[in-house]
């Protein structure tokens, strides 16, 4: 995508944010309307008070000339108006909280679900910290901005128009002076906030980069310390932090100009009302435009109330600009393309495990070729080992078999079904996978093992853990199989044993073991190899291994280099050839 298209898409995203947020608000339109009515009632009750106070002032003519009965009525009316204003404001706040939190929760939920549907290449191309920053941090900013927007923005707008209406009812000339000066405040606010959008978006982006660096450093702290790269990481952090500081300062500085600028204009409005009202009261007694002392008091109170919403709205506009930038980042995730679903995809039952790879080519980027014209035929129940130097395409082949990526050309078939015609969920139910990188969720041991088979009994879970040689350390945990575990608290080897137990529990027809015993001690590995021999009996299995001693019993060993199979055969056959595999094996076991 060229630069012009990127700019155009960014502009479309910016312009469509409010429209899309309104679509999310459709579920809350009834609550939104009620909140508007409640806001209108609050404003009406609030704006009645200055009129009542003005009338009360006019009832106090002088010493001995006070209409106490009239004052009592006004006090009752004022109390009722104040109570109505308080109740309606409470209703408005409750509904605004419900709307803003509901919208944010829905967007956050959609973004999380979308992240589970996007192709792996999207996640591979972005840091986890940046994605977390968008999913959590930007969603929180959006929630705060929406809450302020719904609770303050609309109330402020209604207050402005309501105040003008009351002022026109008292004295149209003074109200006209206020109306003429109003656009100055609006234009000033619009001019400043329109230029802060880009700064707030840059601020969110830098926050994501900073979060990514912190997450990356802390999750690999032992490696950072062993290679003494604390200083390098600190320099990177300082650089991002400094840039974030400058961007945040500019965003806050320019957005904060709005409030004082509008306050100056509002002070001019207040002074204009006071001067005009005083002149009319003194110089035009009895005339149509004349005002009483009470009316002037009411007008000054309205002038003060009229300017207050502008100050609130300008503060809200700052928050809304930040929220809009955060929403744009969330919508960027929602706009990502999902994994391609081909029209003729369909679910399949249990596969036999026959795999055909015909003339497959694949690369992660067009300018760097990886797998080219790859061919392989695997019969049901065969054990296929894949070896080769780092970067030769072993894990890439696994990604293609699992349909984490689709091939660029050629075809992969399972039991004569083209892989692009098998529904992904259906395909992956037929494949058990143990990776070098383990994943343990924050849950009990039994729930962690049952991830792939929810309806398994406790006895079946324990049997699988015994086959995986995980039963021993699980029994020593406080709570045993009911102990809550996570990424912390277990060794890498223990976590890998639990991942192996998951596969032992599911017993799918196809197995993929990608360095499945890399973090396990040699003695336990020997035991697990026996378990794997039992597990893989009669099942098609693909085993990626660096330790060649673990694949001697494989039916066929594929030796890969630069994306191609350069040798193929059993362990004994490959040693007899004295080729690449022979050199690779002897490099590991020359001493033996």
N, C-alpha and C positions, 0 to 999 in steps of 0.2 A: 504494500500500500504506500503510495507516494505521500509527500509532505502535505500537498494540497488537500488530499482526501482526509488525512489525519486531522488537519485544521478544521475542515468542514464537519467531520464527525464530532469533534470536540464542541464546535459551535452548536450543532444540532442537539447534543446532549445537554448543553447549558440552557438552551432555549426551551427544551422539552421537560425540564425537571419539574417545574410547577404543575404542568399539565398531567404528568405521570403521578405526582403526589396526590393530585385531586382524584385521580382514578382509584388510588388506594383508599381515599377517604369516602368512596361511594357507600361502603358498608355502614358508615357512621353519619349519613346524611340526615337522618331523623334527629340524632343527638346534636348534630351541627345546627340544625334549624332551631331546636329547643334552646341551644346555647345562645343563638342570635336573639331569640325572643327574650331570654333572660337578661342578656346584655342590654337590650333596648329598654326593658323594665328598670334595670339598674340605673341606666343613664337618665331615664325620665324621672325616676324618684330623686336622683341626685340633683338634677337641674331644676326641680321644683323648689328646692330649698332656698336658693338665692332670691327667687321671687317672693317667697314667704317672708324671708328676712327683710327684704326691701319694703314690703307692705307693713311689717311690724315696725320698721323705722318711721314710716309715715304716720303711724298711729300714735307715736310719741311726739306730740307737737311742742310741748313745753311743760313747765312746772304747773301741775294741776290740770293739765289738758292731755290726759292719757286714756285711751280706750282699752281698759283692762279686759272687758268681755271679748273684744276683737283679738287682743293678744293671746288670750287663753285658747280661742279657736285655732289660731295660727300655730301655737305650741303643739296642740293635738295633731294637727295636719302634718307638722314637721316631724313629730315622733313617728307617725304612720309612714311617712315617706322614707325616713331613715331606716326603719325596720324593713320596709320593702326593698330598699337598696341593699341592705346587708344580706337578706335571704336570697335575692336574685344573684348577687355576686358570688355567694357560696355555690349555688347551682351551676353558675357559669364555670367556676374553677373546677368543680368535680367533673363536669362534662368535657372540659378542655383537656384535663388529665387523661380521661378515658380515650378521647380521640387521638391525642398525640402519642400516647403509649401504645395504643392499638395499631396505629399506622406503622410505627417504628418496629413493633414486634413482628408484624406481617412482612415488612421489607427484610428484616434480619432473617426471618424464617425462610423466605424465598431465596435470599442470597446463600444461606447455608445449604439448602437443597440444590441450588444451582451448582455450587462448588463440588457436589458429589456427582454431577452429571456432565461437567465439562471434560474434555479430553485431557489425558495426563500431560500432554505437551504444554497446556496452559499452566498447570501447577508446577511443572518442571521449569518453566520460564520465569516464575516469580518466587520471591522468598516467602516462607511461611509467615514470618513476622509482619510483612507488609499486608498480607491477606488478613491476618488476625487484627491488625490495626484498623482495616476497613470494616470488618465484620463487627468488631466490638466498639472501638473508639469513635469511628465516624457515625455509627448508629446512635451512640449516646449523644453526640453533638446534634444530630438530626432531631432526636427526641426533645432536647432542651430548646432548640430553635422553634420547633412546632408548638411546644407548650406555650412559649412566650408569644408566638404569633397568634395562636387561637385566643389566649386569655387577655392579651393586651392590645393587639393590633385592631381587631374588630371593635372592641369596646372603645378604643381611641377614635376610630373613624365615626362611630355612631355619636360619640360625645361631641366631636367637631361639628357635625351637621346639626345635632340637637341644640347645641349652644347657639349656633348661628340663628336657628329658627326662633329661639327664645329672645335673642337680642333684636331680631327684626320685629318681633311682636311688641317689644318695649319701645324701640326707637330705630327706625329703618336707616336713618342717616349715619348713626354711629356704627350700626351693624355693617353698613356698606363700606365704611373706612376699614373695618376689620377684614372684610371679604377681599378688598383690593390688595391688602398687604399679605394675605395668606399664601399666594403662589411663591413668594420669595422663600419661605420656609421649605415648601415642598421641593422646589427646584434645587435648593442647596443640598437637601438630604439625598435626592436622586443623583445629583452630580457626584457626590462623594461615595455613596454606597455602590454605585455602578462601577467604580474603579477598584473596589476592594475584593471583588469576586475572585479574580485571578490570584490575588495574594493569599486568600484563605484556602484556595485549592492547593496552591504550592505548599502552604503550611501543613495541610493534611498529608500530602505526598511525602514531605520530609519527616513527618512524624512516623509514617509507615516505614521509611528507611531506617530510622533510628530504632524503632521497635524490632525490625528484622535483625539489625546488628546486635542488639542486646540478646535477643533470643538465640541467635547463632553462637554468640560468645559463651553464654551461660550453659547451653546444651552441650557444648564441646570444651568445657573449661579445662578438663584434664589434658586435652591435646594442646590447648592454648598455653598452658603452663609448661608442659614438657618441651615445647619448642620456643618457649620464652617470647611469645608474640604479644604479650600484654601491652607493650609500648606501641606496637603497630595498631592494635585494636583501639587503644586509647586515642591515638592520632586520628584514626578514622572517625571515632565517636566525636572528638573535639571538632573536626571539620564539619560534620553533619550538624552538630549542636550549634556551632557558630552560625552556619547558614540558616538554621531554623530560628535562631535568636533574631537575626537580621530580618528575615521574612515575617516573623511574628510581630516584631516591632513595627515594621511598615504597615502590616495589616491592621494592628490595633491603633497605630498613630493616625492613619488616614480615616479609619472608621470612627475614631473618637473625635475627629474634627466636626462631625455632624452635629453632635449634641450642643457644644458651645456655640457653633454657628447659628443654629436655630434658636438658641436661647437669646442671642443678641437681637434677632429679628422679633422674637416674642416679646422682649422688653420694649421694643419700639411699638409693637401693637398695643401693649398695655398703656404705654405713655400716650399714644394717640387717642385711646378711648378716654383716658382721664382728662386730657386737655380738651377734647371735643365736648365731652359731657359737661365739664366745668363751665365752658364758654356758653353752652346752650342753657345751662341752669341759671347763669348770671344775667346773660344778655337777652334771653328770649322768654321771659316769664309770661305765661298765658298763651304763647304761640303753639302752633301744632307740633313743632319739634322740641318744645320745652320738656325738661325732665325734672322730676322732683328729687329730693335728697335720697329717698328710698330707692327710686329707679336708678339713680347714679350709682348707689351702693351695689345694686343688683348687677348693673352693667360691668362695673369693675370686677365683681366676683366672677361673672361670666368670662371676662377678658382673661382673668387668671386661669380659670378652668379651661378656657379655649386653648391657651398656649401649652398647658400641661400635657395633653395627649400628643402634641408634636414632639415634645422631649421624650416621651415614652416610646412613641412610634419610631423615632430615629434610633433609640437604643435597640428596639426590637429588630429594626432593619439590619443592624450590625449582626445580631444573632442569626437572623434569617439568611443573610448572605453567607455566613459560615455554615449554616445548616444546608443551604443549597449546594455549596461546594461538597459537603460530605455526602449528600444525597446523590450527587453526580458520580462520586466514586463508587457508591453502592450500585447505582444503575449500570456502571461500566461492567461490573461482575454479572449483573442480570442480563446484559446484552451479549455476553460471550456465547459463542456457538456451542451447542451440546454435542455429545458423541453422535456421530452419524448413524441414523437408523435407516437401513435400506428397506425399500417397500416390501420385499418378499421375505423378510425375516419372520421366523416362526419358532415356537418352542419345540424342543425335542425331548424324548424320554431319556432313559439311561443309555449312554453310548457304549459300544463295544470297545472303543479305544484305538481303532485304526486311524492313522494319520498320514496324509499325503501332502507333501509340500512340492508344488510344481512351479519351477522357474520364477521364484519369488525375488523381488528386488525391493529394498527399503533403505531410506536414509532419513535422519532427523532434520537435516537441512539440505536443500537442493545442491549446494556447492560442495558438500562433503559426502561422497559415496561411502556406503557401509556394506550392506548385504546386496550382492548382485547375482542374479540367475541361480538362486539356491534351490536344490532339489533333494528330497528325502522321502523315503517310504518306510513307514513303521507299522509293523503288524500288531494286532491286539495282543497284549501281554508282554511285549518286548520291553527290555530295560535299555534305554538309550542314554549314554553318558556323553557330555559335551565338555571338551577341554580346549585350552588354548590360552595364549597370552592376553593380558589385560587390553580391553578395547577391540577384541577380535569379533565381537558380535554375539557372545553367548547369552547375556542377559537380554539383548535386543530380540533374539530368537524367542526367548520365553515370553517377552512382551507381545510378540506377534501371535504366539500360540494362545495366549490369554485374551487376545483382542483388546489389550490396553492401547495398542496402535493398530491401524489397518495398513495392509501392505500397499506399496505404491503401484506394483504390477505383479502379475502372477496370481496364484491361488493356493489357499490352504484348505484342505478338506478333512472333515471328521466323519468316518463311516459313510463316505460318498456324499456327505452334505457339505457344500461350500460353506466356509466359516461365516461368510457375509449373509448367509441365509438362516443362520442359527441365532436366535435371540440371545443377547449377551448373558442375561441372568440364567437362562437355561444352560448355556455353554459352561458357565462358571460353577454351576451346581454339579457338573460332571468332572470338575477338576479340583484336586486338592493341591494346595501350594504352601510350601515352607520356604521363607526367604531368609537371607543372611540378616537383614534388618528386621528386628522383632517389633511387634506392637501388642501391648497389654493395656486393656481398658481399665478404668477405675471401677472395679466391680469385684465380686467374690471369685475365688479360683474356679468354682464350678460353672459360674456364668461365663468366665473367660474361655473355658474349654468348650462350652456349648454354643459358641458363636455360630458355628456352621450347621448345628443341628439342635434346634431349640427344644425339641421334644424328647431328648435323650434322658434316660433315667440316671439316678445317682450311681447306681451299680455300673452302668455302661461307661460313665465318666471315669470312675475309679479304675475300671479295667483298661481304658485307653491310657490313663496316666501311668499305670503299671507297665504297659507295653513301651511307653516312652521313657521309662525310668525316672519319672517325675514324682511318683507316689512317695518316695522316701522323704524328700525335702518338703513336700506339701504337708505330710503328716507332722512334721516338726514345727510348722507354722502355728501361731496362736489362733485357734479356730479351725485349723485344718482346711478342709475344702470350702468352708464358709468364710475363711479369712478374706478380708478385702485387700486387694493388691492393686498396684498401678505401675507406672514406669519406674518409680523409686522403690527401694526396699528389697528388690531381687537382683541377683547378679545377671549378667548378660546370658550366661549359660543356662540359668534357671528359667529365664524368660523364653529362651529358645526351646527348652524342653516342653513348656506349656504349649507353644506353637506347634510342636510336633504332635503333642497329644490331641490337638484339635483335628489334625488330619487322621490320626489313628481312630478317632471317634466317627468321622464321616465316611471313611472307606469309599472314596469315589473311584470310578473306573480309570481315570487318568491322574497321574501324580507328577508334580513338578517340584523338585528339590533344588533350590538355588543356594548352594553352600549351606545346607541345612544343619551341618554339624560343626560349622566353623568356630563357634564360641564354646565348644564343649571339650572337656579334657579327653585325653586319648583313651583312658580306660572306659569311660562312659560311652565314648564314640564307638568302641568295639562292640559294646552291648547293643547300642542303638542300630548299628549296622545289621545285627542279627534280627532286630525288630523290623527294620526296613525290608530285609529279605522276606520276612513273613508278610509284611504289609504289601509289598509290590508283587507278590506271587499272583500270577494271572492278571495283573493290571499293567497297563501301558505307563511307563514312567520315564521322565526326562530328568537327568541328574547333572547339574552343573557343579563341577568340582575342581579345586586347585590341588588338593591332596590326592594324588593318583592312586594311592593305596585303597581308597574307598570305592573305586569303580572297577576293580579287577574282574568282578563277576558280571559286569554288564554284557548284554548280548551283542551290542555294537557300540563302539566308541567313535564319536565324531571329533576329529581334530580340526579346529577352526583357526584361520589366520586371515586377517583383513576382510572379514565378512564371507569367506568361502571355506568349504570343507576341502582340506588338502589331503587328508588321510581318513580312512574309514575301515573298521574291522574290529576284531576282538583284541583283548589285551595281548595275548600271545602272538596273534598275527601281526600286530603293529610293532611289537618288539623285534620280530624276525625281519621286518622291512628295514630296520636300522635307519629310519627317517626322522622326521621332526618329533614324533611321539617318543621314539627311542631316546633321543637327546634330552627331551623334557623329563622323562622318567628317571634317567640316570643322573640328571642334575639334582633331583630330589633325593635319590637313594643310592648315590655312588658309594657312600661309606658302607651301606648294608651289603 
